[in-house]
Amino acid sequence: MSKALGTFRAFYVVALCCIGSFLFAYDTGIIGGILTFQSFENDFRYTSAEKATVASNSTSILQAGAFFACFFIWPFTAKYGRRRAIMLASALFTVGAIVQTINTHSLGAFYGARAISGIGVGMATVLIPMYSAEMAPKEIRGTLGSGFQFFFTLGVMTSYWVDYGVKINLPPITAQWQIPVGLQLAPGVILGLGMFLCEESPRWLTKVGRREEALKALAWVRGGDSPDVRSEFDEIVTSLEEEERLTNGVTWRECLLPINRYRIILVVVLQIGVQLTGNTSLAYYAPQIFTLVGTGDKSLLLTGFFGLVKTVACLFFLVFLVERIGRRGSLMGGALLMGIYFILIAVLTKVFPPDPNQGLTSSSIAALTLIYLEAMTYNVSWGPVPWIYTSEIFPSRIREAGIAIGTATQWLFNFVFSQVTPRAVENLGWKTFLMFGIFNFSLVVFTYFFIKETKGRSLEDMEQVFAKRLGVAVNTRRDHEAQRNPEKVREEAEDILEIERKVSGNV
C-alpha cells in the first residue's frame, strides 16, 4: 500500500509542478496567434507595418526575462528551497498575465507585463526539472521527468486550438484576444496554491542541515517510512557529506572542478542541440513553415493538428519508452530520424516547389506528413530527454547552478533561433530544411561520443557514472552500504576496483 501511495504522490507532485511547463508553452504559443488578430492591433493602436516589430518584441522580451531569471533563481532556491521558489514564480507569472489581460491600450504596459511573466516562466523552467528529479523514485524518474515535455506539448496544443477557436467564433472585439491571454490565470494560480499541498525537497532540506524534516519529507513522498526509505535517506546524507569532505566547504567554485566542468559543458551543448533539431523553430513559426511547403490557407488549422500529434507522441514516450530505451538511445535515434525527415522535406520542396494557388498537392501532403513525423520523433527524444538529463546528472551541492546554466542556455538559443528562423525561411527557403537536417546528423555524433546512460541510476550514483567517464577520483558508498546491504556491495565491487585503479594511476 505504501509503495502505491508513494507512486501516486510522486506523480501528483510532478504533475502539479509541471503546470509551470504548461504555462511556459501556452504563453509562448498564444502570443503568435493573438498578434495576428485585428482586434489586438486596434486596441493597442499600432499599424500593420509595425506588426512584425510588435511580434518580435513580444517574443524577445519574454525570453529576455526568462534568461535573466535563471541566474536570479539559482541563489534564491538554494537559500529558500524549491516550494517557495515555485510559489514566487507562480506569483510573478500571474501578475504579468493579469496586466497582459487588461486592455491598457499601451504596448509599453504589455511589454512590461511580458517581461514580468518571462521572469516567472524562466524561474519555473529551472525549478520544475530540479524539483521533479529530487522528488521522484529512481525507477520512474525518467517517466516523471518526461512530464515537463508532456505538459509543454499540452500547453502548445491548447494555445493553438484556443487561438483557432476565438478567431473563427468571435468578431474582432477586445474579448477575442483577452480570452486566450486571460486563460493563463487559472493554471498559474493552481501552481502556486498547489505547492501548499506538497513537501519540500528532501535533498535540499538535507543540504541545509534540516535532516529530521528531510526524512519526514522523503517518507511522505515515498508513501510512508520503511527500511528502503531509511536506506535512501542514508544514501542522500552520505553523498552530501562526501561532497562536503571532498570540496572542503567550497560552493560555486566546485563548478570548475573537472568532473563538474565536464557536466556543465555537456548540458550547455545538449540545450543548444535542442534548438539545432529545428523543432523549436517549427513551434514558433509553424504557420509560416506550413505555408512554405504548400498548405495554402489551411496553415492555421494544420498548426492545431501539429500540436495534437506532438502531445500524443510525448504521452506515448512517457508511458511506454522512457524507462526502456534509455536516454542515450532515444537521443541518437531521434536525431538520426529527424535528420532524415528534414533532408526528405528539403528534396520535396526543391523538386516540387509549392504553388500558393494550388493548395494541398501530393508533394505538399508528403512534406507535411514528414513535418508531423519529425515533431513526433522530437517528442520521444530531444524534447523530453535533455530536461531529464540536465536535472539528474549534477551533485546536490551544485544542482541549482548546473540546472540554471543549462536552462539559461536554452533560453538564450531559443531567442537566437526565434530571430534566425523567419529570416532563414524568407532567404533560404527549402535550404532551411537542409540546414536542420545537417544539424541533426551532427547531434548523432555528439550523443555517441559524449552522452552517458543514466537510466535506473540514483542521483547519488551520478558521481560514479561520470568518474568512470573522466577517470577521476570519487569515494563510493562502499563502507556505508556494507553495513546495510553486503550483497549489493559484492555486485558493485568490480566497478569500484576499476575506479580505484584509475585513481591509483592518476596519483
N, C-alpha and C positions, 0 to 999 in steps of 0.2 A: 504493500500500500504506500509506504513512504517513498519508494522509488517512483511510483506512478505520480504521486503528488509532487515530487521534486521535478519530474519531467514537465508536468503541467505548469508549475511555477516558472521554470526556466523559459518555456515557450511564451508564457504570459508576459514576463519581464521584457524579453527581447522584442516581442510583437509590440508592446506598448512603446518602448523607446524608439523602435523603428518607424513610428509615426513621424518622427523628425525627418527621416529619409523621404517619406511620402510628401511632406511639406516642401522639402527642397525640390523634388521633382515636379510637384504640382505648380509651384511658383514659377519654376523655370519654363514649364510648358505653357502655362496660361498666358504669360505675357506676350508670346509670339502671336497668339490669336487676337487678344483684345486690341493690340496696336494696329490691327488691320480693320477694326470697326470704325465706321464713320461716326458713331455716337461718341467714341472716345476722342476722336480728332476734334469734334465740335465742342465737347466740354472742356478740353484743355487748350483749345484755341491755337492750334498750330496748323500750318498749311501742308498740303500733300508733298510739296517739295522738301519739307523738313521731316517727313515720316521716317526716312532711313536713319537720320541722326537721332531722332527720339528712340527708335528701336534699339540702336546701338548703345545709346546712353543707358537705357533702362536695363539692358542685359549686363553691361560692363560695370555699372555702379553696384549692383548686387554681388557680382563676382569679386569686386574690389573689397567690399565689406566682409565677404566670406574669407578672402585670403588673409586679411589682417587679423580677423577674429581667431584664426588658427593659432596665432602666436600669443594672443591675449589669454585664451582659454587654457593653454598649457600650464602656466603657473597657478591659475585660479583653481583648476580641478585638482592639481597636486596639493593645494592647501585646504580646500573646502570639500573635496570629494566629488563623486560623479553625479549623485542625485541633485545636489544644489546647483551644480553647473548646468544640468539639463533643464532644471526649472528656470534658471536665468535665461537660457537660450530660448525657451518657450515664451517667456515674458517679453523679451525683445522682439521676437518674431511677431507676436500678437500685436504689440504696439505699432510696429511697422505696417501690418496688414490692416489695422483699423484706419490709419491715416491714408493708406492707399485707397481704401474703400470710399472715403469721404470725397465728395465732388468739390474739391478746393479750387478748381479752375486754374491751378498753378502747377506747372511742370516742375518748378523748384521744390514744392512740397512733396510731389510724387516721387521725385528723385531722392529726396531726403528719407522718405519712408522706405524706399527700396534699399538704401544703404543700411538702415536700422534692421530691416528684415534680413539683409545679407549677413550682418553680424550674427544674428540668431541662427541662421542656416549654417554658417561656417562653423560656429561652435558645435552645433548638433552633429555635423559630419565628422568632427574629431571625437566627440563623446560617445556616439552610438556604437561604432565598432569596438571601442575600448571597453565600454560597459558590457556589451554583449559577450565579448571574449572572456572577460573576467567572471561573469556570472554563469556561463554555460559549462556543463559537463564536457569533458574532452571527447566523449564518444559521439556527441551530437553538436560539437562546436561548429563544424563546417555547415551543418544544416541551419543552425541558428544564425550563424554569420551571414549566410546567403539571404537571410531575411532583409538585410539592408538593401540589397539589389532588388529583391522582390517587391518591397514597398516602394522603391524608386520607380520601377516599371509600372506599378499600380497607379502611382501619382501621375506619371506621364500620360498613361492611358486615360485616366479620369479627366485630366486637363484638356486633352484632345477632344473628347466627346462632349464635355461641358461647353467648350468653345463652339463646337459644331451645333450643339443644341440651341444655344441662345442666338446664334447667328441666323438660323433658319426659322426660329419660332418667335422671336421678338423683333419689333421695329427698332430703328436706330435711335433709341432713347437712352437715358442715363442708366437705367436698370440693366440694359444689355451688357455693359461691361462691369457694373457693380456686383452683379450676382456671381460671376466667376471669381472675382477678387475676394468678395466677402465670404465665400465658402471656405476660405483658408482658416477662418477664425475657429471653426468647430474642432478640427484636429489639433490646432495649436493649443487650445485650452485643455483638451483631453490629455495631451502630452504632459503639460505642466502639472495638472491636478493628479494625473495617474502616478506620478513619482511619489506621492504621499503614501501610496499603497505598496511600494517596493522597499526593499532593504538596500543599504549601501553596499558597495563592492567589498567583499571580504579581503581582497588583496590590498586595496587602498587602506582599509582600517588596520590591517596588519602592518603596513608600511609606516603608518603614523603612530604605531605603538598601542593601538586600542584593540588588544588581542581578544579580550573577553567578548567585545561586541563583534569582532570579526568571526569568531567561532559561532556565535549566535546567528549572524547573517548567513554564514555558509550552511548551517543546519537548516535554516528557513528555506533557502533556495534549493536544497537537496531533499527537502521533504521531511526533515527530522534528523535528530542526532543518531549516529551509528558508528561502528568501527571504521567503515570506509570514509565517513566524513571526518573523523578524527585523524585518520591517516592522510587524507588530502590536506587538512589544515596543518598538520606537522610538516608536510612537504612544502607548503607555502612559506611557513615560518623558517624552515631550514634553508630554503632557497634565498630568501631575503637576507638572512644572517650571513650566508656565504657571499652574497653580492656585496654586503657591507664590509665584510672582512677583506675581500679582495681589493676593494677600491678605497679603503681607509677613510670613509666618510665623504669622498668626492661625489658631487652630484652631476651638474651639467657637463663637466669635463669628461665624464665617463663616455659621453657620445664620441669622443675622439680616440677611445681605445680601439685597437684594430678590429676586434670581433664586432664591436658596436658600430664602428665606422662603416664596416662592410654591409651591415644590415640597413643602415640609413641610406647608403648609396643604392642598395638593392631596391628599397621601397620607392625611392625617388625615380629610378629608371622604370620601375613597374608602373607607377602612376602616370609617367609620361607615355608609357606603352598603351595605357588605356585610351589616351587621346589619339595615338597613332593608329589604332584599329579603325578609326573613321566613324565609329558608331555615335559618339557624342555629336559630331558634326551632322550626322543624319537626324539625330533627335532635334537639334536646334533648327535645322533648315529642311525638314522633311518635305514640306510642300514644294519648295523650290527644286529640290533634288528629284522629286517625283515628276515635276514638270520637265526636267531635263531629260528624263527617259521616255517622255511622251505620254503622260497620263491626261493631258488636257485640263479641262475644268473640274475633273474629279479628284484633284490632288488633296483637297482638304478632307474629303470623305475617306480616301485611301490612307491618309495620315492617321485617322482614327483607328482603322484596322491594323495599321502598323504598330500602334501602341498595344493593341489587343494581343497580337501574336508574340510580342516581347514579354508580356505578362504571363501568358500561358507557358512559354518556353522556360522562363525563370522558375515558375512553380514546379515544372517537371524536373528541373535540375535540383531544386531544393528537396523534393520528396524522394527522388529515385537515384540521383547520380552523385551528389557531392561527397558522400562518405564511401563511395565505391571506387570512383576513378581517381580520386585524389586531386591535389592542387596542380601538380606538375603536368599530369596527363591532360587535364582539361585546358590548361593554358596552351600547351603545344598543339593539341588537336584543334582547338578553337582558332588559333592564329593561322594554322595551315588552311583550314576550310574557308575562313574569311578572305584570305589572300586569293584563293582560287575563285571565290564568288566575285570579288572585285575585278579580277582580270577578265572574267567572262562578261561582266557588265560593261567594262571598257570596250571589249571587242564588239559586243552587240550594238552599243551606242555609236561606235565608229563606223561599223559596216552598214548599219541601218539607222541613219540619222533620224531622230523623231520629227514629225511634222505636226505642229500645233493644230492644224486644221483637220487632221485625220483622227484625233483622239487615240483610243487604245487600239494598237495594232498587235499582231502576233509577236513581233520583236519587242515592243514595249511591255507586253504582258510577261514575256520571258525575263526581261530585265527587272521588272517589278517583283517577280517571283524570287529572283536571286537576291534582291534587296531584303525581302522578307526573310529568306533563309539566312542571310548574313546577320540580321537582327536577332533571330532565334539562336544562332550559334554564339553570338556575343553574350547573350543572356544565360548561357550554360558554361561560360568560360571567363572571358575578360571583363564581364560585367560584375559578377559576384566575387570571383576568386581574389582579385587584388585587395579588396576590402577585408576579406578573411585573413589573408596572408599578412597584410600590414598590421592587423590588430593582434596577431598571435606570436610574432617572432621576436618581440623585444622583451628584455627582462623587466621586472616590475619597477625598478628604480628609474628607468628612462622611458617607460612605456608612453607617458604623456608626451615627452619630447619627440619620440620616434613617430608616433601617430600624427602629431601636429605637423611635423615636417613633411610627412607623406601626403597628408590631406592638403596642406598649403600648396604643394607641388601640383596636386590635382586641380586646384582652383586656378593656379597661375596658367597652366597649359590649357585648361578649359577656356580661359579668357583668350589665350593666343589662338586657339583653333576656332573659336567663335568669330574672331576677327578675320582669320585667314580663309575660312571655308567659303563665304559668299563671294570673295574675290577670286578664289580658285574656280568655283563653279562658273563665274562670269568670264574669266580669262582663259581657263584651261579646258572647260567643257568636259568631254569624255576622258581626258587625261587625269582629271581629278580622281576617278575610279582606279586608274592605273597606279597613281601615286599611293593611294591607300593599300592597294594590293601588294606593292613592293614593301611598304612599311610592315604589313602583317607577316610577310615571309621573313623579314629581319627579326621579328619577335619570336619566331620559332627557334631561330639560332640562339637568341638571348636566353630563352627558357631552358633549352637543352643544356647549356653550359653553366648557368648560374642559379637556377631555382632549385632549392632543396625541398624534398617532400616533407610535409609536416602533419599529414593526416594521422589521426589517432594518437598524437603526442600531446602530453600535458604542456601547459605554458611553462612550467618549471623545467621541462626536458629540452627546451629550445637551446639552452647553453651547450648541451652535449651535441645537438644537431649541427650547430654552427662551429663548434670546436673541431669537430671532425672535418668540416669543410676547409678550415683555415690551418689546422694543425697547431692550435694554441692551447694553453693550459686552462682547464676548468676542474673544479672539485665536483665529484659526483655525490649522490646521497648514500653512498655505499654503507657507511657505518650506521647511519640512521635507519636505513631500510633493513640492514642485517638484523636489527633487534625486532623488527616488525614482520619482515617477510623474507626469510633467508632463501627461499626457493626462487623468488624474483631476482635476488642478488646473483645467484648462481647463473641464471639465464642471461644476466647483463654483464657477466664477468669478462667475456670476450671483448665486448665493446670498451669496457673500462680499461682493460690491459692495452688495447690498441692506442687509446688516447694517452695513457701514461708512457708508452714507448715513444710517442711523438714528443711528449713533454721532455722526456729524458734527452732526446736528440737535440731539442732546442736549447736546453741548459748546457 
